[in-house]
């Protein structure tokens, strides 16, 4: 029997991106300038039309000056993250 991991909560991830951007009062243009990512990429990420890759999320973590797990940790917001189960 194969046990599959739970689906990542991509909605929480895109909402976290939007929350961080809005909290700082940054437009998509400002975040693009700070992250080196294209404005269109940021819009697509925030609206759930793109998933991004590790380099994308790494650039965003640096732009927001937060640990990358602050962003990617939200992928597990609807389930117990891996490595935290007790035997």
Secondary structure, 3 states (H helix, E strand, C coil): CCCCCCCCCHHHHHHHHHHHHHHCCCCHHHHHHHHCCCHHHHHHHHCCCCCCCHHHHHHHHHHHCCCHHHHHHHHHCCCCCCCCCCC
